[in-house]
Structure formats: C-alpha cells, structure tokens
C-alpha cells in the first residue's frame, strides 16, 4: 500500500476530536461484540457486567455513543473543532439513512397509533423522504453524525427506560413470527454499534476524503471480523456438542482406541456406535469424483485457454460452466436418480454417487483452472517459444506448473463442497447405518469378458457422513441425538482437512515456482 494512503502527510498531536471519536469507535466495537454474544445466547439478559445487567450496559453505551455523535456533528458545524466536511454526506448515505428512517417511522406509527397499513406506509415514505433530503441538504459532518446519533440515543433511551426490554414482544398481524426483546435489543445494538463506529471513524479524520476512506476501512474490517466470528461461533458450537460423543470410550494404550471413529453402527447397548463405514464411504465417493472431474476439467481448461480461439464458442462454454456450478445440488441428484441409477442395476450405488459428485465438481475445476491458466503471463509462453519449444511442451512444462497453485486451490474448494453434499447422496447412494465399510479395493475381480474387470462394491449402496448426519438428526435413525452431533463434528473435520490440504498444496507449488 502506498504511503500516501497508509499514513498522514504531516504527523501532529492527537486532537480532542480524534480522541473522542476513537473512544466512540471502541465503544461501538464493544457494543457490537456484546450484541453478537447475546444473539448467540452466550450471554443473556441476566448476565451481569460489573454488577450491572447486560441490557442496561448496552443501553448506557448506546446512549453515550448517540449523544457524543450528535455533539461531534454540532461542534463541527459550529466551527468548534477543525474539520473539512464536504457539502453533503453523499447519495448512498442519504438513501441508506432514509431507508432506516422509513422503517423506524413505519414501525412507530403502526405500533403506537394502531392505524392501518396504508397510513403506516404513507408515514414511512414521508419520513424516509424527509431524512434523505435532509441528509443531502446539510453538510457531511451533520449528515453523517446526527441521524446516527439520534437513532442510537433513541434506542438506548427506550432500552434504559424499559420500554424495549427482555419482556417486550411484537406479534405483527402480517407475520406468523413473534419478535422478542431478548433478540431485538442485541440486534439493534449490533446495527447501531456498526453505524456509530463508521460515523466516528469518519469524524476522527475530519470527514472529507480521508474520513470516508477511514469509515470504509472500518466497515470492511468489521464485516470481515463479524463473518469470521460467526464462522468461529458455528465451529465452536458443533465442537461443544459433538466432542463428548466423539471421545466416548477413546483411550491411549499401547495402541490408540477410538471407538467412534473405528467402529460401525451397533445395536448392542454396551458397544459404542461409530462412523467408520461412513468415513470410508465419504472418502471413496470423493475420490471417485476427483478421478472423474480433475483430468477432464484441467484438460478442458487447457484447450479453452491455450488452443481454442477466444470467441463465441469459448463464451458459450464459459456461460455453461458458470451456470452448471450455480445449479442446485438436488438437480444433479435428480439427474443421477433418473438417468444413472436405472442404468447401473436400478439400485442406488457408490458408483452413481461418484459420477454425480464428479459432474458437480467438473464445472468448478474448469472455471478455476482456466482462470489460473489465463493468469500466467504471456511472457512465459513467448520466452519458451523463443527457445524453439513446441506449444504442448510449453504448456506442460511452463504454463501448467505456473498455474498449479490456482488449480490446486480450486480443486480443493470444490472437493470441500461436494464432501458435505446431502441431496445427491440421498437420491443416488444412500447406504444407511452399517457396521462394515465398503471394500472397494478388495472387490475387484478380473473376468474373461468385457469389460474384463468387475467390482460389486461400486454397484452397491454405501454410507456417507452427510446422509448419516441427515438421517440421525431429522429421522432419529440412531436413536441418539448426541450421535448426530458427533457425526457433524467428524464431517466438519473431514471438510476442514480438505481445505488444509488445499492450503498446503498451494504453499508447496508456490515454493516450487520460486526455486
């Protein structure tokens, strides 16, 4: 990143505005985090923070942020602090604030006055128009701070006075759902915390171009952090539910004993039911899909990027592959059920699962491999051609190795997706809960007639982790919900292991290129 964007041209002492705005940013981030913990029910309305209930802490924080932002906007407009605001906050900001104002006005009018939908809609439209026009007419300093401050302070006041609290609920006539204060208050806290942090980040840089850039950085960073936090929360939730069943009976003796991973399904009350057959079935179906899709996909990508003329044909192929990759997985499953299953003994089978998942993986392999090949600089090809090397040798020895990091990443991402698919497996490969794993390698037999080799294991149904998880959670096939959570944890570990292999492969190929 250029120093012109990474640091100020002139460094000086921190001003009072920067200190106050930075404090609001920190308070907004804390409010965001506390709100998220409450939404996920890691904390509740009974949780105390330094002897004060969580909702009171959230309310005081919101009120403080709102009042401070209004003060910053008024002080900037009055010239009490040095800022460089633009003439308005921008069309996007005005429209966004107008939408928030419209929703707030519509809810207040409908819930407090008890009027019909038409009057509420008219009030919402009028309020949204007034807020949008008002933000556009006033300066950037007032337009970026006062609306956010008033909204945040209003929410904080409602929570602090008990109007909007844990006992509050809303049962709108147009919906069958009921909204409870235990979720609404944390959700409003998260939204207001993000808005206040964005507004304060702009204020800290005195508004203008640097202020908008600083606010954008904060929003992007907060979004990334929130996404990672949600992902981490989901993983921790599954781990907390599934770790106990997975470790049941596991012990380290001269040999490792891990019944949940090494055992199959058992009806014995003394035996630990395991998922070993499903793990093996998942491995084989993914392996078969990779064997089918990867060579064909990479070959097609090489042809499209290196041999075919870039015209209507390649454009049609690109549209087709993008469309196939975005096709719902259940459609692939229905195709396999209607076309493959009747032609493979009219029974669900491991081979049908391999083919269907291979068809699902193929478009992504083509897309990512083609993009990786096109990203290789033409100088590589020109230098190889200048040495008298043929086009095929150039592709094999120069272009494909240079594109391997991208190709490997795309393959592993696709494998991670198909490994967790349930709908296609449910339709073409269902094997239920079993006590033995499919023996693919041990079932090969050579015959004297075409196709000269046979494998009964490929033509029989096989278990897989996604279907076993579905059957356990939804239908209670195993009779134990804990077994389902353990299966979910094992499936998560399998998918994450594919991603880890992808990261390691990318690092390996990158190092090979630099040697």
C-alpha positions, 0 to 999 in steps of 0.5 A, a space after each residue: 500500500 502506498 504511503 500516501 494512503 497508509 499514513 498522514 502527510 504531516 504527523 501532529 498531536 492527537 486532537 480532542 476530536 480524534 480522541 473522542 471519536 476513537 473512544 466512540 469507535 471502541 465503544 461501538 466495537 464493544 457494543 457490537 461484540 456484546 450484541 453478537 454474544 447475546 444473539 448467540 445466547 452466550 450471554 443473556 439478559 441476566 448476565 451481569 457486567 460489573 454488577 450491572 445487567 447486560 441490557 442496561 450496559 448496552 443501553 448506557 453505551 448506546 446512549 453515550 455513543 448517540 449523544 457524543 455523535 450528535 455533539 461531534 456533528 454540532 461542534 463541527 458545524 459550529 466551527 468548534 473543532 477543525 474539520 473539512 466536511 464536504 457539502 453533503 454526506 453523499 447519495 448512498 448515505 442519504 438513501 441508506 439513512 432514509 431507508 432506516 428512517 422509513 422503517 423506524 417511522 413505519 414501525 412507530 406509527 403502526 405500533 403506537 397509533 394502531 392505524 392501518 397499513 396504508 397510513 403506516 406506509 404513507 408515514 414511512 415514505 414521508 419520513 424516509 423522504 424527509 431524512 434523505 433530503 435532509 441528509 443531502 441538504 446539510 453538510 457531511 459532518 451533520 449528515 453523517 453524525 446526527 441521524 446516527 446519533 439520534 437513532 442510537 440515543 433513541 434506542 438506548 433511551 427506550 432500552 434504559 427506560 424499559 420500554 424495549 426490554 427482555 419482556 417486550 414482544 411484537 406479534 405483527 398481524 402480517 407475520 406468523 413470527 413473534 419478535 422478542 426483546 431478548 433478540 431485538 435489543 442485541 440486534 439493534 445494538 449490533 446495527 447501531 454499534 456498526 453505524 456509530 463506529 463508521 460515523 466516528 471513524 469518519 469524524 476522527 479524520 475530519 470527514 472529507 476524503 480521508 474520513 470516508 476512506 477511514 469509515 470504509 476501512 472500518 466497515 470492511 474490517 468489521 464485516 470481515 471480523 463479524 463473518 469470521 466470528 460467526 464462522 468461529 461461533 458455528 465451529 465452536 458450537 458443533 465442537 461443544 456438542 459433538 466432542 463428548 460423543 466423539 471421545 466416548 470410550 477413546 483411550 491411549 494404550 499401547 495402541 490408540 482406541 477410538 471407538 467412534 471413529 473405528 467402529 460401525 453402527 451397533 445395536 448392542 447397548 454396551 458397544 459404542 456406535 461409530 462412523 467408520 463405514 461412513 468415513 470410508 464411504 465419504 472418502 471413496 465417493 470423493 475420490 471417485 469424483 476427483 478421478 472423474 472431474 480433475 483430468 477432464 476439467 484441467 484438460 478442458 481448461 487447457 484447450 479453452 485457454 491455450 488452443 481454442 480461439 477466444 470467441 463465441 464458442 469459448 463464451 458459450 462454454 464459459 456461460 455453461 460452466 458458470 451456470 452448471 456450478 450455480 445449479 442446485 445440488 438436488 438437480 444433479 441428484 435428480 439427474 443421477 436418480 433418473 438417468 444413472 441409477 436405472 442404468 447401473 442395476 436400478 439400485 442406488 450405488 457408490 458408483 452413481 454417487 461418484 459420477 454425480 459428485 464428479 459432474 458437480 465438481 467438473 464445472 468448478 475445476 474448469 472455471 478455476 483452472 482456466 482462470 489460473 491458466 489465463 493468469 500466467 503471463 504471456 511472457 512465459 509462453 513467448 520466452 519458451 517459444 523463443 527457445 524453439 519449444 513446441 506449444 504442448 511442451 510449453 504448456 506442460 512444462 511452463 504454463 501448467 506448473 505456473 498455474 498449479 497453485 490456482 488449480 490446486 486451490 480450486 480443486 480443493 474448494 470444490 472437493 470441500 463442497 461436494 464432501 458435505 453434499 446431502 441431496 445427491 447422496 440421498 437420491 443416488 447412494 444412500 447406504 444407511 447405518 452399517 457396521 462394515 465399510 465398503 471394500 472397494 479395493 478388495 472387490 475387484 475381480 478380473 473376468 474373461 469378458 468385457 469389460 474384463 474387470 468387475 467390482 460389486 462394491 461400486 454397484 452397491 449402496 454405501 454410507 456417507 457422513 452427510 446422509 448419516 448426519 441427515 438421517 440421525 438428526 431429522 429421522 432419529 435413525 440412531 436413536 441418539 441425538 448426541 450421535 448426530 452431533 458427533 457425526 457433524 463434528 467428524 464431517 466438519 473435520 473431514 471438510 476442514 482437512 480438505 481445505 488444509 490440504 488445499 492450503 498446503 498444496 498451494 504453499 508447496 507449488 508456490 515454493 516450487 515456482 520460486 526455486 
